[in-house]
Amino acid sequence: MIDFYTWTTPNGRKVSIMLEECGLAYTVHPVNITMNQQFEPSFLKISPNNKIPAIVDRETGTTVFESGAILLYLAEKTGRFLPKSGDARWKAVEWLMWQMAGLGPMAGQLNHFAVYAKEKIPYAIERYSNEYARLMGVLEKRLVEAEYLAGEEYSIADMAVYPWVAGTLPVVVKNFRGLIKSHVHIDKWLKHVHDRPAVQRGMNVPPAD
Ligand SMILES: N[C@@H](CCC(=O)N[C@@H](CS)C(=O)NCC(=O)O)C(=O)O
């Protein structure tokens, strides 16, 4: 049994997708970050960086925070969705790191400055929208050469990238007309990943109101 601490955001959904894909038994503990529940001392013991997601594996007593680390932990635990060796393994790890260090932070900053910031700062919006568009160019190029991010097989890299792209690309395409040059292969990949029943279940954990 896995205790899963999460909220209705892309970083949480990567993990719920993996839990659903693997058919692991888990209990959801919603941490409402809009009500500062991530700062509660009991949660900080599990996730010292005060962010969701985090898990506690009741079978082993292992606690893991950081969504990328959780995906690697669950892949190792189940032996699934991370190729055992060779090029495909390192492609999966590369694209997982790309999401964790690039797409997530940059899309997060774009969302902050374009949507949430009380003062709209053109420099910040331009910087992060351009970086987001650059990252979509890199992703499109990868998906021209491979069906999934690690190659032929769907992996934890797709699970990490999917919730971020599904949630942001349509909004950026609409609000920054012409900025994303081509997303034909991204759209095809989005549909393939979306069509997986486990992805649809995982994207609803916990349900958004
Ligand atoms: N690098 C972290 C980022 C996690 C993260 O940013 N979580 C956000 C929600 S998506 C959060 O909990 N924010 C609460 C806060 O910053 O106080 C991961 O991938 O797990």
PDBQT file of the ligand as one rigid body, heavy atoms in Angstrom, charges set to zero:
ROOT
HETATM    1  N1  LIG A 301      10.230  19.610  -8.372  1.00  0.00    +0.000 N 
HETATM    2  C1  LIG A 301       9.045  19.304  -7.598  1.00  0.00    +0.000 C 
HETATM    3  C2  LIG A 301       8.059  20.425  -7.773  1.00  0.00    +0.000 C 
HETATM    4  C3  LIG A 301       6.820  20.180  -6.951  1.00  0.00    +0.000 C 
HETATM    5  C4  LIG A 301       5.913  21.394  -6.948  1.00  0.00    +0.000 C 
HETATM    6  O1  LIG A 301       6.263  22.479  -7.459  1.00  0.00    +0.000 OA
HETATM    7  N2  LIG A 301       4.733  21.232  -6.344  1.00  0.00    +0.000 N 
HETATM    8  C5  LIG A 301       3.807  22.319  -6.220  1.00  0.00    +0.000 C 
HETATM    9  C6  LIG A 301       2.465  21.940  -6.836  1.00  0.00    +0.000 C 
HETATM   10  S1  LIG A 301       2.659  21.458  -8.541  1.00  0.00    +0.000 SA
HETATM   11  C7  LIG A 301       3.584  22.628  -4.745  1.00  0.00    +0.000 C 
HETATM   12  O2  LIG A 301       3.418  21.728  -3.956  1.00  0.00    +0.000 OA
HETATM   13  N3  LIG A 301       3.590  23.920  -4.377  1.00  0.00    +0.000 N 
HETATM   14  C8  LIG A 301       3.377  24.337  -3.040  1.00  0.00    +0.000 C 
HETATM   15  C9  LIG A 301       4.372  25.372  -2.593  1.00  0.00    +0.000 C 
HETATM   16  O3  LIG A 301       5.276  25.727  -3.372  1.00  0.00    +0.000 OA
HETATM   17  O4  LIG A 301       4.245  25.863  -1.483  1.00  0.00    +0.000 OA
HETATM   18  C10 LIG A 301       8.459  17.969  -8.057  1.00  0.00    +0.000 C 
HETATM   19  O5  LIG A 301       8.503  17.715  -9.269  1.00  0.00    +0.000 OA
HETATM   20  O6  LIG A 301       7.967  17.195  -7.222  1.00  0.00    +0.000 OA
ENDROOT
TORSDOF 0
